[in-house]
Amino acid sequence: MKIAIFDADLIGREKHRFPNLACEKISGYWKEKGATVELCTIFPDINEWKTWKKRYNEIYISKVFTDTPVPNYIKESKHVHMGGTGFYFDKAPDLPYEIEHHMPDYNLYNEWIENEVKLARESSEINGKTFNEKRFRGQFKEYTDYSIGFITRGCFRKCPFCVNQKFDHVFPHSALEEFYDPSRKKLCFLDDNFMGYPKWRELFSEIMATGKSFKFKQGLDERLLTDEKAKLFFEANYDGDYTFAFDNIADYELIHKKLEIIAKYNTRRKSVKFYVLVAFESTDEKDIENAFKRIELLFHYRCLPYIMRYMNKNDTPWKRSKYRSLYVTLARWCNQPSIVKKMTFREFCLANQALHKTSGSYCSSMKGLLEFENEFPEIAKKYFDLRFGEKNPKFS
Ligand code: SF4
């Protein structure tokens, strides 16, 4: 048996660096059956495709992101299986039970990683540069260091912008031992809403018993944070940033209260990040103002905003907005922690302008800022000079 697996996001997204769990499970399942499994890192061209695919018994193509390109001559058929939210958004069919609950093949990407390292080393040699292999390998840590899985699945909130629409509650999904490889340093959970599971304490104890550092990659539900949860999570050996979401301005007061809880228990001053969804309800000045209003609150509590520009499989509304360049600049400013911690929004635009090569004109960031400020001076006055971590008398 010969199995081909395409992780379309790996092929089609330049800086994509996260393993596709479905691909790893498919690989694990087939390898156990004695099949030869190949991770394909390019799509064959249209002429090759017909003959190429005959070499394999089964071909799997998976993608997570809707805007990842996949050649249109590649179609689902008896032996060509296409899956994932990138193809089907909230209607993505489940993997067959025996694959879904199979131990992932954490070695699926090994050959690709070694090849990337080899190419980078050769390129450094040709260009007479020093190659720092350890540093270069750091970008593959999600492939090499983590056991990955869903300890719970489902969510009851049904946020209209979210792919998680299938269930109306949170339930246990994979037992830890189903995907836990003790030889790996860390654990990464992809749960939709771990804090929404009524028996979260039991699972939390299991996680703690491994002694491994862990993270919830998709973020945690801030609205469900209690003193008990905050104490346990902030005392734990948590890996990297604590990530929550502040998607809706309607949650403003509730999130404000929860930020107080975080401030109380985050005594080690660990980095806390919030996804800030924009361009969903509208793409007008109100949406921009709502984004800044959330950023203002987060800055006061030294929490980092991470701008998520809404898109679905058919549409990217912010791209059609009059304030398109402002959305881009907002994301570039917020989503680089080293920058957002140091510069106000205005300073960031001025820094971009300073690098602008064409004299006598404005760069797109500065142009976006000036046009918006001209149209809505009150909003600009309130928010364009906000500084991360500065105590805001409004909240003190
Ligand atoms: S709370 Fe999170 S996981 Fe649940 S529906 Fe909303 S965005 Fe999706």
Residues whose N, C-alpha, C, O or C-beta is under 5 A from the ligand:
A	BS01	SF4	C155 R157 K158 C159 C162 N164 D192 N193
